[in-house]
């Protein structure tokens, strides 16, 4: 592997608490009334000090506070974490520091405090611009709060993004078209647009809710691509759209197979060809950090086959696809060796894949059925 071992890495901090649990959510998020903010702050700082011991000589290129709802953290905790990161590793000059936020009044009035603490990019969970849909999705904010949060984000941050969920039951092409057009009036160069999926373990799944008809889902996806391309915000990843230069640099680390370290309950890392997992349950995580000075649950060395497959699964989510050079640098193996020759040929002929001897890219049609394309493409 010829990549420099001291290349920068991304840091992910997981805050596992929310004010309520949304019925579609399968993230590691919990409602808790007894959060000891000092204890959590100390635990994050302690975990940073521990992981520094194995990641010295690297600098940090991006930091992402995700959750859960990290905008429920105290700004002083965010600041303490950022100060510790700067003190231990040092940050790259253009470091991107993102915080996921929800748009309740309480949270949007802390945006300024988070900016002062060092956050320079916000990702806001708006999810819909329709009041009835917010209710259906079990969101804790109102439409007025959503609009106020977007205005405050625009006043406070040079970079922000927000999420919307589509492919909802009863959604028509027309209503999605007008919602998207309104969303674009609030956008500052980045939007995340996710199709509603019904995940096992969620309330929607328990209620027996069904995903929308596949054909309508495909039409909604096509409409999304058309409107966002016209707005000069094409999809750079299946669900993420940006004006050129406004892509989430942190998420690109995941999709391009670069290395990152995650701390907090359930966070995981890919660092120097190891997969590292932190303890999932928040109470067990914090107990372990306190008593054993580590929140780590397990680690495993990834062999070349696992790295290669992971790179393909992630890299082909990107519009720009996967570069053969990059693949070979990270795995020591030519890209074509990992591909099924007949499968590649078939996918090219069917118009699902472009291959120019350096970049392997999914076409727009290929991105719509990526899992099926990957099954044909990858030699296991
Ligand atoms: S706010 Fe986000 S993380 Fe929390 S329950 Fe809702 S979808 Fe899940």
Boltz pocket constraint, residues with backbone or C-beta under 6 A from the ligand:
constraints:
  - pocket:
      binder: B
      contacts: [[A, 17], [A, 18], [A, 19], [A, 20], [A, 21], [A, 22], [A, 25], [A, 26], [A, 27], [A, 29], [A, 67], [A, 68], [A, 69], [A, 102], [A, 125]]
      max_distance: 6.0
